[in-house]
Amino acid sequence: MAIQRSRRLRKKMHIDEFQEIGFSLSWRFPDGTGIDEIDRKVDSLIDDVIDPNGLAFDGSGYLSWEGLICLQEIGRCTDEHRQLVKKWLEDNGMLDVTVSELFDIWWD
């Protein structure tokens, strides 16, 4: 039997219409990449791909980066988002680019 939950509780639990689907990613800059170049590339990733597509990125690194991507608003990333980010990273010289399958960022 299905549990009936109020809209407020569904929102608080991030379920049903408030579920958020995202993906994780990792990549590596070529050895010897300077900090200024790393800053430029990460800023460019955000300016060219993340912001224009309504995505949000939470990640960190130096030569090796990893992070999480979801939407800026409550919602679901798509396979197109995954492919867009992956293609940009590969086209801009990043190494060992790995993009996960989509998953529930609150419960998986």
C-alpha positions in Angstrom: 0.0 0.0 0.0 1.4 3.4 -1.0 2.1 6.0 1.7 0.3 9.3 1.4 2.5 12.2 2.2 1.7 15.9 2.2 3.3 18.2 -0.3 5.4 19.8 2.4 6.7 16.4 3.5 7.5 15.3 0.0 9.4 18.5 -0.6 11.3 18.1 2.7 12.2 14.5 1.7 13.1 15.4 -1.9 10.8 12.7 -3.3 8.1 12.5 -6.0 7.8 15.8 -7.8 10.7 17.2 -5.7 13.2 14.5 -6.6 16.5 15.8 -7.9 18.4 13.7 -10.4 22.1 14.5 -11.2 25.4 12.9 -12.0 28.9 12.8 -10.7 32.0 13.4 -12.8 35.8 13.4 -12.6 38.6 14.4 -14.9 42.3 15.2 -14.8 44.3 18.1 -16.2 47.5 17.2 -18.1 50.6 17.1 -15.8 52.3 20.4 -15.6 49.1 22.5 -16.1 49.6 25.8 -14.3 47.1 27.2 -11.8 46.1 30.1 -14.0 45.2 27.7 -16.9 43.2 25.5 -14.5 41.3 28.5 -13.2 40.6 29.6 -16.8 39.4 26.2 -17.9 37.1 25.7 -14.9 35.7 29.2 -15.3 35.1 28.5 -19.0 33.3 25.2 -18.2 31.0 27.1 -15.9 30.5 30.0 -18.4 30.1 27.8 -21.5 28.2 24.7 -20.2 27.0 24.9 -16.6 25.3 28.3 -16.4 23.7 28.4 -19.9 22.1 25.0 -19.4 20.7 25.8 -15.9 23.1 23.4 -14.2 24.9 23.7 -10.9 28.4 22.3 -10.2 29.9 21.4 -6.9 33.4 20.1 -7.1 37.0 20.6 -6.3 40.5 19.6 -7.2 43.8 20.8 -8.5 45.1 18.6 -11.4 42.5 15.9 -10.6 38.9 17.1 -10.2 35.7 15.5 -9.1 32.2 16.8 -8.4 28.5 16.6 -8.7 26.2 18.3 -11.3 22.5 18.9 -10.8 20.0 21.5 -11.9 20.0 25.0 -10.4 16.3 24.5 -9.7 14.6 21.3 -8.4 14.4 18.9 -11.3 16.1 16.2 -13.3 19.3 16.3 -15.3 19.1 14.4 -18.6 21.5 12.2 -20.6 21.9 15.2 -22.9 23.3 17.2 -20.0 25.7 14.3 -19.2 26.9 14.1 -22.8 27.2 17.9 -23.1 29.5 18.2 -20.1 31.5 15.1 -21.1 32.0 16.4 -24.7 33.1 19.9 -23.4 35.7 18.3 -21.1 37.1 16.0 -23.7 37.1 18.7 -26.4 39.1 21.0 -24.0 41.9 18.6 -23.4 40.9 17.0 -20.1 42.1 13.5 -19.5 40.4 10.4 -17.9 36.9 12.0 -18.1 34.4 9.9 -16.3 30.7 10.8 -16.1 28.4 8.6 -14.0 24.9 7.4 -14.8 22.0 9.6 -13.5 21.1 9.1 -9.9 18.9 10.6 -7.1 21.4 13.1 -5.5 19.6 12.9 -2.1 19.0 9.2 -1.8 21.5 7.3 -4.0 
